Structures are given as C-alpha cells and as structure tokens.
C-alpha cells in the first residue's frame, strides 16, 4: 500500500525547527501517521533565505528526506486564476502561500499548515485536518 503524500507548508517546518520539544510539534505528530512528506520549492526558498550556515546543515538533512515539488507553468496558471478571485484579493495569504497552494492543487495532494486561516478560502485546496 502506497503512503499518502502530504505537502508541508513552511509553517509546519518552522514550528518544528523552533520548538525544543519536537514531540509537541505538528510535524512530529504527522510523522506518526503513514504519510510521505513533500515540500514545494517555494518552501525551500522561504527556509533558505534566512538560514545561517549552521542551520543550513539542519535544513539540508530535512529536505533530503522529502520530495521537493517545483513551481512550474501549471502551478503558475493555477495561482494566477486564484489571485483574481474576489474572495482572495484581500485575503491574508502572501504570494508565497498562494504558490504553495497552487502546487498542492496541481498535484492533488493535501496541505498541512499551521496557518489554516490563510488557506481555507481556497475551495480546491484540501487541507489536512489540524493535529492537536
């Protein structure tokens, strides 16, 4: 049986990196389920744009364990159509979040995020239920 692929939003990974008790993080809780994890090239950009050299080794090891899905022409067309919607024009979602959502929609995979409010207005996007 193949494992379901879940796309991790940047918020999930930042939370994991920052918390001392990794067992309390959503990423840790998700890892207890039969999921395979993917991130987008947008998430790798968001992470690497602010890391130190010491942190880079940590993130390299994390990303080596996951599929990294690129932002391509198909995802750009989905993102462009999403941003034109009246209910998303004034939404809290940043362009990077919109790009992540577009990739998850294109690949038809669920997105795990701590920022549900940013993504819940995108009806085509399937969000993984929150883990407490």
Secondary structure, DSSP 8 states (H G I E B T S, - for coil): ---EEEEE-HHHHHHHHH-S-GGGSHHHHHHTSSEEEEEEHHHHHHHHTT--HHHHHHHHHHHHTSEEE---HHHHHHHHHHHTSHHHHTSS--HHHHHHHHHHHHHT-EEE-S-HHHHTT-TT--B-----
